[in-house]
């Protein structure tokens, strides 16, 4: 796709369950930051892991976004249809001798107290299933988060780009897709901030300048855990889209009136985009009020 637009943002849900309030807050923050800066906003379905997907979840996520007026630019991309692009990238990295097979199981890595890249690089003739790792461990990555300021992350382990079960890894697909789609700004939840350094390293190895990253606060559940599909967060009710948007705006630091919650989603989004200021986002991880 390779857009030349000066701001291209994206929302990339995984179809492991329907959209919940934490996902809505993330989608809304990403959308508003793009709209407030005159940008384009893309949606990409990260359906890389069929065993973890919930039947019908992708369709429900799309319908929820549409019900809440969160309309995207361009086609909806699905990672399940982009495998040739991932394989071509792995071939390029292999030709540059930047990846190697790793036969280590999770149990072995845990027992060893971490991944030992020297052992893997010395056992290329070992039989059995293997992952593909990127040679990248060592040094630090620095970036300036749109909300959290200067960040430094050590790259302690060679990143897995293809799993032992043959599935493409998130770290590979997300970077390749962001490069291909011309993404310039990644606004997402704070639970993904620890992946940023490794992703930034891969952007550079693939000859692409990293996008700007911004990590929003997390919606927490009643037990103090992140609201997530893994923790069985309830799906949002699409019939209450205006109210849902106003609750999500309140979480992000807005003060929508009760009258606004009776408006159509498109009007609410236009109201919010006109008032969006990054410095006003409430950065506390917390439960919904």
N, C-alpha and C positions, 0 to 999 in steps of 0.2 A: 504493500500500500504506500508506504513512504510519503507521508504528508509533509508539505512544506510550510504548514501553518505554524505560527510562532508559539502557540500554546496548544498542545494536544494532551488531554488528560484521558484517563480510562478507569473503568470499574471492572474488576475481573473476578466474579464470584465462582465458587466451586459448587457443582450441583450435588452436594452431599446432603442437601436438605433445603427446605424452602427459605425464603428471605425472612430474617428475624430483625428485631429492633437494632441490634448491633450492626448488622449488615446495612440496614436502612440509613443509620447515622453515617456510616462510611460512604455509601453511595451518594448521599445528600451532600456531604462535605466535599467530595470529589467533584460532583456536578456543579456546585455553587462556585467553587474556586475557578473552575474552567469558565463558567458563564460570566463571572465578574471580571475576568481578564480577557474577555472577547475570544475565548478559545473554542476548540472542538472537544467533544466528550464522546468517548468510545465505550462500548460494552463488549467484553470478550469472555466467553464461557470457558472456564478452566477445567474441562472434562478430560483430564489426563489419567484418571485413576478409576476405571470402570468398576472394580470390586467395591469401592467405597461410595459409589454414586447411588442416590435414591431414585428409583423409577419415577419419572414425571417431574423431578425437581427442577430441571432446567426450564421446562415450560412454565412451571409455577413462578420461578424467579423472573422470567421475562414478563409474565402477566402482571406481577406485583410492581415491577418498575414502570410499566405502562400505566397501571392504575394510579400510580402516584405522580404521573406527569413527567417522569424522568426519561425523556426521550433522547436517544443517542443519535449521533451523526454517522452516516455510512452504514455498511452492513454489520450485523452481529457476527463476530468471528467465533469459531469453536476450535479449541486446540486439537480436538480429535481429527480435524481435517487438515492439520498442518504438519503431519509427521515427516513428510518429505523435506520440509524446511529444516526440521531438527536434525534429520539424518545428514543432510548436506553440511550443516554446521559441525557435526561430529566428525565428518570426513575431513573438513578443513582443519580442525584442531588436531586430528590424527596425523595429517600430512605435515603439520608443524611440530609433531612429537610433543604435544601439550596434554595428551590424555593417556591413560594407561588402565589396564584391567585390574580390578580389585576383587579378590575372592573372599574377603573377610565378611563373616556374618556379624549381625548386630551383637550376638552373644560374645563372640570373640573380641569385638571392639570394646564392649563393656568390661570384659575380664582383663583386658590389657590397659584399661584406664584411658582409652582413646585410640584413635586410628594411627597406626604406625606406617607412614607412607614409604619409608625405606624398605620395610618388609615386603610390601606389595610390589614395589617397583623391581624387586629382585626375584619375583616368583612368576614371571610371565608365562612359564610353561605349565603351571598348575591347572589341573582339570576341574570341571564343574562350573556352575553359573558364576558369572562375575559382573560387577558393576563397572562403569567407566567413570574414572575420576579425573578432574582437571588438576594439573600441576600448578598450584597457586598458593600453597601454605607458606607462611612467613611474611613478615612485614605488617604494615598497618594500612588501612584505608581511612581517608578523612572525607567528610562531607558536611555540609551545613543544612540541617533540617529546617524546613520552612517554619516550624513552630518551636523546635527544641534546640535550635542553634547548632554550634560546632560539635561534631561527633567524631570519635576515633574508635575504630574497631580493628582488633587484631585478627588476622586470618590464620587460625590455628590448625586448620585441617584442609586437605585437598577436597574440593567440592565434588559431590556425586552429580554427574550429568545424565547418566542412564542407570537405572536400578538393576539389581540382580535378577528381578523377575521380568526384565525386558522392557519395562515401562520407562518413558522419558521422565526425567526428574523435573520437579517444579523449577529449580534454579536455572536449568537450561531453557525450558520453554518460555518462562516469563521474560527472560532477557532477549531471546531471539525474537519473540513476538513484539516486544516494545521497540526494538530496533526496526523491525519490518514495518510496523505501523507508525513510525515516526513519533512515538510518545516522548514528550518533553517534560511532563510533570506527573509524578506518581504520588497521589494523595490516598493514603490507606490507613488501616488501624495500627496502633502502636505495637500490637503483638508481632508485627512483621519487621520491626526496626532492626532486629538482630540479623536479619538476612541481607541487609542493605550492603554491608561491606563486601561480601562475597559476590553479590550481584554486580556491584560497581567494578570489581576486579574483572569480571567476565566481560562487561561492556567494553572495557579498555582493551582486553585481549582480542576482542572481535573488531577493534578499530573504530568504535563508536563512542562519542562523548556520553557519559552517564546523564540521565535526566535529573531534574531536581526532585528531591524526595521530601515529603511531608507526612508526618505520622500523627493521626488524630487520637483523641482520648478513647478509652474503651468503655463500653457499657458493661457494667458488672451485674452478676446475678445475686440473688438473696444470700447465697453462702459465701460471697466474696470472690467468686470465680468469674472469669470472662464469660459474658453471654455468648454462646456459640452453639453450633449444630451438634458438636460432640457432647455438649452438656445438656442437650435436649431443649434448647431454647424454643419457645413456642413461635409458630409462624405468625407474621403480622396479618391483621384482618384487612384485606384489600377494600372492603366496603366502608372502612373508616379512614380512607386515605387522607382527607384534609386534617383530621385530628392527629393521625400518625405523624404527618409532616410537621405539625406545630409542636408535638412532643419532642421530635427529633431536633427541631430548631432550638427549643428550650435547652436541650442537652448541650448543644453546641455554643450556647451563650446568647442566643437571641431572646427577645421578649415579645413574642407574638400575642396579639390581643385575642380575646375570646371570639370577637367578630371575625377575625381572620380564619379561624378554624371552620367557619361556615362557608368559606369561599371555595372555588374550584382549585384543584392542585396547581394548575398552570398559573393562576393568579398568585397563589402563595409562593411559588418558586420565583416568579418575577419580583415579588416584594422582597424576598430574601436576597436574591442576587444583587438587587440595587443597594442593599445595605451590608453586603458581605465585606468584612474587614478581617484579615488574618489575625491581627493582634487582639481581636475581641473574642476569639474562640476560647471557651472555657476548657483548659487542658487537664482537668481533674478526671481520673478514672473513677467512676462512681455508678451507683444504680440510677435508673430513671426516677425523676422526681414524681 
